[in-house]
Amino acid sequence: GESVGLHLPTLSVQEGDNSIINCAYSNSASDYFIWYKQESGKGPQFIIDIRSNMDKRQGQRVTVLLNKTVKHLSLQIAATQPGDSAVYFCAEKDSSYKLIFGSGTRLLVRP
Amino acid sequence: EAQVTQNPRYLITVTGKKLTVTCSQNMNHEYMSWYRQDPGLGLRQIYYSMNVEVTDKGDVPEGYKVSRKEKRNFPLILESPSPNQTSLYFCASRSGLAGDTQYFGPGTRLTVL
């Protein structure tokens, strides 16, 4: 079946460093990808998205990269701050418009 | 403020006692859905609704019911809860089936004893 997976369940980074969170997807027909951030006790919060006709998209301190050749998605967070500590999910929208979520990566920011 | 609200936020109940978790959105979104989140399993869709009176099963619909009588509300009903339905539940909405940004509610933590 289709799946969205993550390489690392937990990522620990030093405050001020850049963070890279990776995600692999298996549905080559997916045309839209999203990153969500989920803080403890809260619902997932939209961070950034990218369509399949793009390779890169930048937001405020965040960049999403899409490599369709290897079906890989990454989220880069520049100058990671303590407030970035959370679980990050990637999600893909397939041809039936359904969102499929990965299991999440926990980002820990060390002071 | 655009938001999705859920109630209650926390609920402890016993097996077999019917319960309803309410969900409401103020963005006039057509598409709404319910997810459950379990450790190691991520977010799994329970039911979704593409518009008023239009609902369909997601990946894990067994033991749940929904209704969509009004555009803004999408309650989740557990007719006879069981312990395996202990989970964290999220309601979500987006502008349409093809709509992009999906907004989530704050979550309802349900414990079934």
Interface residues (C-beta under 8 A of the other chain):
Chain A: Y32 I34 Y36 G41 K42 G43 P44 Q45 F46 D49 F89 Y97 K98 L99 F101 G102 S103 G104
Chain B: V4 G40 L41 G42 L43 R44 Q45 F90 A92 L97 A98 D100 T101 Q102 Y103 F104 G105 P106 G107
